[in-house]
């Protein structure tokens, strides 16, 4: 479409320039070549704006030297196209040369003998038209650049929002659904174990619950490979930790020290998530008989510590999973610190300090 438009403009200007030349007398016949060339070259201005600029300028000088006092409309269009393509410095340099050469070409032709005042006025007019053409090209170039930037910005915003929503869904699934499934699995395992130990027949429904819980847990862990977002978590906080401790399925003690006072909402939610994730890992991986949760309110920080008595020891290297990575991200985002690893005395420990 662009090539067709450029070709149409070039053809139309060629006709205008040749007709304007025919209306004059005294011009050399070879001048029509320059008149036609100054218009036809515009057909490729979209693909080679610099070449078109130079050729159109040469044609403007040529037809002036041939004795045709025709305004160089083709060169103005070439200036507009070159500036729009981003060749501002080169366009200025070429235009200075063309403006300097036009009076010389007029003198060489020997046709025009206008006075100095008229010649000066003509030069000013030509300069003004050149500036207008260049300004129009620069204005359109800037408008196109801003439009492209706006389009890229819209695409980036849409992509970022989609990523944030996807990460938020992954976060919420991990924080809530994984914990609940783990509790179901642990409780059903315990019920099956006790029934077997007592010599009782295990109900088929209980076995189905246990197997379904294990399979759901595996599938959910395989799905949660992305990082999570922390901006729209459910309104659960430190006040919900006692209920969380009671349902974990492992004997767990809760100790609270200090005066709670005012705790920022983000710290409140993060404290709950740390305890939730830690107890989920205890129930799922630690093989612990008991665990302890300690919350200490200090003047400047809230300290969270979750310990278990599982078989982990200093020689055991813990592989960070998505849960531990998520806890660390939450704490770091608040400017706090988190340490997690095996204890010297055995078991695993999670220690976090959240600024108030």
N, C-alpha and C positions, 0 to 999 in steps of 0.2 A: 504493500500500500504506500509506503514511504517513497519508494522508487518511482511509482506512477505519479505521485504528487510532485516530486522534484522534476520529473520529465515534463509535466504539464506546465509548471512554473517556468522552466527553462525555455520551452517552446514559445510561451506567451511573451516573455521578455525579449526573446530573439526577434519576434515579429515587431514588437514596439520599437526596438532599437533600429532595426533596418528601415522601418517606415519613417522614423525620425530622421535617419540619414538621407532618405530619398527626398525629404522635404527641404533639404538644404542644397545649396549649389556651391560649387568650387572645391568639393572634396575629391581626393584621389580615389579611383576605383578600388584599389587594394584596401581602402579603409573599411569597405563592407565586410571584408574577411574578419577584421577585428571587432566590428559591431556584432556580427553573427557569433563569433567565437566567445565574446563576453557574455552572451546569453546562453548558448548551448552548453558551455562548460558547467553551468549550474545544475545540470542533470545528475552529476555525481557528487554534489556537495555533501550529501549525507555520508558517503563512503570515504571521500578524500577532501575534507574541508580545507586543508592547508594548500594542496595542489590547486584547488579551485580558487583560493584566495590569490595565489601568485599569478595564475593564468588570467583571472579576471582583471587584476591590476595591470598586467602587461597589455591586455586588450584595450583597457581604458586609455593608457598612454598611447598605444598604437593608433587608435582611431582619432585621438586628438592631434597626433602628429600628421595624420593623413588629411587634416583639414575639416573634420567633422566636429562641430561644437555641440555634441550630444551628451547629456548628463549621464554619468556612469552608474546607472541603476543596477546593472549586473554586479558591479563591484560592491555596492552597498549590501546587496543580498549575500554576497560572499563574506563580507565582514560580519554580518549577523550570524551566518552559519559557523564561521570559525570561532567566534567568541562563545557561541552556544556550546560548541564542542570542547571548550576549555582552553583554547590557544590564545589567551589574551595578550601575553607579551609579544608573541610573534605577530599577531594582528596589528598591534601598535607599531612595531618596527616596519612592517610592510607598508602600512598606511602612511607613515612618515615619508618613506621613499616615494610612494605614488604621489603624494601631495607636492613633494619637491620636484618631481619629474613633470607634472602636468603643465606648469607654466613654461618649462623648457620646451615641451612638445608643442605647445601653442605657438611659441616663438619660431620654432623650426618650421611649422606649417606655413607661416607667412600670410595666413588668411586673416587673422583677427588683429586688429590694430586699436583695440579699445584703450581708453585712457587708464591711467594708473589707479584712479579711484574705483573705476568699475572692475578692474582686474582684482584689486584688493577685496572688494565686496564679494566677488565671485569666489575667491579663495576662502573667505570666512564662511560663506554659505556651504561650500563643499565640506569644510571641516565640521560644521554643525551637523550636517547630514551623516557624516561618518561617525561622529560621537553618538548621535541618536541611534544609528544602526547597531553600534557596539553595545550601547546601554540596553537596547531591547534584547539583544542576544544574551547578555549577562543576566538580565532580569529573568528571562525564561530558564536559563541554566540553573539559577538559584532556586526557582520555583520547582523545577523538576527534581533537583537534589533534595529539597525539603520534602517533596512528595514521596520520593524513594525512602528517605529516612523515616518518614511517618509510617510507611507501609511495613518497613522492617521492624519498627518499634511495635506496631500492632501485632505482627506475627510473633515477635519475641514475648510480648505480654501474654498472648493467647497460649503459646507453648509453655511459658512458665506457670501460668495458672493451671493448665492441664497437668503438668508435672507435680505441682503442689497438691492438687486434688488427689492424684494417684498416690503420692507419698502419704497424704493424710489418711486415706483409706487403709493403706498398709499399716500405718502406725496404730490406728484404732483396732484393727483386727488383731494385731500382735498384743496390744496392751490389754484388751478385754477378752476376746474370744479364745486366745491361746491359754490364758490363765484359767478360764472356766473349763475348757476341755481337759487341761492338765489335772484340775481338781477332780473331775469326773473319773478320769483314768486312774488316779491314785486311789480314790475311794473304792472304785470297783475292784481294783487289784487287791486292796486290803480285805474287802468282803469275801472275794474268792479264796484268798489265802486262809482267812479265819475258818471259813466253812470246810475247806480241805483239811486243815489242822484238826478240826473237831470231828472229822469223819462224816460230816453231813454232805448230803447231795447238793451240789451247786446248781441253783436254778438256771435254766437255759437263758432266761432273760438277762441274768447278771453276766453270764459269759458273753452274750451278744453286746451288752453295754460296754464291757471291757474291751472287746475286740474292735467295736466301732469307735470307741474313744481313742484307742491306739492308732487306728488307721486315719481318723480325722486329724489327730495330732501330727502324724507324719506328713499328710497332704498339706496341712496348713503351714508347717515349717518349710516345706518345699516352695510354697507360694510366696512367702514373705522374704524376698531377696532384696527388696529395695529399702532404702533408708526411710525414716518416717518424719513427719512434720509435727511440730509441737504447738501450733497456734490455735487449734480448735479442739482441744481435748475435752472430754466430759467433765462436768463440774464435781469431781471427786478429789478429796484432799486428805489431810492428816486425820480429820475426824472419822474418816471411813476405814482407817487402818485397823482398829480393834476388830471390826467385823471381818476384815480380810484375814487377820491372824487366826480367827476362830474357824474359818472354813478351809484352811490350807491343807489339812489332812495329816500334818506332822505336828507333834507336840511343840508348841511355840509359845515363848513368853514375851511379853511386851513391857518395856520400862520407859517411862517418860520422866525427864528431869528438867527442872527450870520452869520459868514463867513463859507461857506461850506469847502473850501479848499480840501485837499486830504482825502477821506474817503475810508478805506479798502473795497475791493469788498464784503467780507463776511458781513461787517456791512451794506453796501449799500443794499444787498439783504435782510438781516434780517429786516431792517427798513421797507422795502416795505411789507414783509410778516406780520409784526406786524400790520401795518395799515390795510392791506387787511383783515386779520382775525378779527380785532376789528370792522371794518365797516360791515363785513359780519354778525357778531353777533348782531350789532345794527339793521341792516335791518331785521334779522330773529327773534330775541328774545326780543329785548329791548322794543319794543313798543314806541320808542322815536319819537318826532317830529323834533328834530334837533340834530346835533352832531358837534363836533369840533376836528380838528386835529392840533396839535402844534408840530413843529420840531425845536429844538434848538441846534445849533452847539456851543459847548464849546471847550476850548483848549484840553481837554483830553477825553471828552465824547460827544456822540450824544444822545440827549434826545428826546424821542417820547412819546407824551401823546394824548390819544383819550378819549374824554368825551361825554356822551350823557345825555339827560334830561328825560330818561325813568322813569318808576315807581319804580325802584329798590331803596331801602333805607338801612340804617344800620341794620334794623331788618331782612332783607332778606339775606338768606345764599345762595351764588352762588355755584352751583355744577360744578366743573371743567369738561369741555368736552374735546374731543380730540383736538379741536382748541387751547384752553387755555394751555393744556399740551404741545402741539407742540411749541407754542410761548415761553413758559418757557424753554423748552429744547434748542431752538435756542439761546436764550439770555444767558443761563448758559454756553453753549458751547463756547461762545465768551468771557466769563469772566465778563459778565454784570449782571444787576439785573432787575427784573420785578415784579411789584406790580399790582394786579388787584382785584377790589372789588367795592362794592357799596359806593357812596359818602354820606357824612353826609347831604348834601343839596339835595340829591336825584339824581337818575341816576347812571350810571356805569362808572368807570374810569379804563383805562389801562395806566400804566406809566412804561417806560423802559429806561434804561441807558446803552448805548453800548460804550465800550471803543474804542477810535480811534487808 
